[in-house]
Amino acid sequence: MEKITQDAGRKSLGEFAPDFAHYNDDVLFGENWNNQDIDLKTRCMITVVALMASGVTDSSLKYHLENAKAHGVTKKEISAVVTHVGFYAGWPKAWAVFNMAKEVWAEESAESAKAAHENSMIFPIGAPNDGFQQYFSGKSYLAPISKEQVGIFNVTFEPSCRNNWHIHHAAKGGGQILICVAGRGYYQEWGKEAVEMKPGDCINIPAGVKHWHGAAKDSWFSHLAIEVPGENGSNEWLEPVADEEYNKLP
């Protein structure tokens, strides 16, 4: 069993209240939390329930929610626990705990959605698209599919992520083809209405056309970006898509 250690008492109250600091660090978290009659995960949930029932919804509750998550309590489990206890300890207390728990388990929710999206397509999501992050609003991922003959990349956008307005330049030929492979997103050319993209949809983008593409607000989105061969090709990155315009999209 993992040994729990704590020094918060001594750090905060070591000089002002050394006895309290000792009881907090050595007895409560030293002896009590390391008692193996109850497994650590269960102990974490019991502590959250006790704090909730007592109406304690300050930073100490957040600490114990984070501790519960760190020791294996899932989003579904904490949701079931807080819902159950809400009937006995009070509905407003349940609301207070849920508002805090949503923040603590937010990353798990995002990772679950990401995993579900990746499982819905045959192409990998790839690595964070850090090399182009400055040209994106939100987080994106890049997976090279082909780097020979014709460049093909699977580009994945988290919900609400989109790239800046940009132009693919070429003296001859060039441009790009987009094929949606998962999720829901948009493509828009300058001066035209945005076009919704769903799996199987294909967009042909000639060289010289100012445009952007990215995910819908409520969906992950992946498309293959196919580089059309051309002479003297280059990309010109421009301004971000305005929030007020993007937020008008369904």
Buried (B, 14 or more C-beta within 10 A) or exposed (E): EEEBEBEBBBEEBBEEEEEBBBBBBBEBBBEEBBEEEEEBBEBBBBBBBEBBEEEBBEEEBBBBBBBBBEBEBEBEBBBEBBEEBBEEBBEEBBEBBBEBBEEBBEEEEBEEBBEEBBEEBEBBBBEEBEEBEEBBBBBBBBBEBEEEEEBBBBBBBBBBBBBBBBBBBBEEEBBBBBBBBBBBBBBBBEEEEBBBBEBEBEBEBBBEBBBBBBBBEEBBBBBBBBBBEBEEBEEEBBEBBEEEEBEEBE
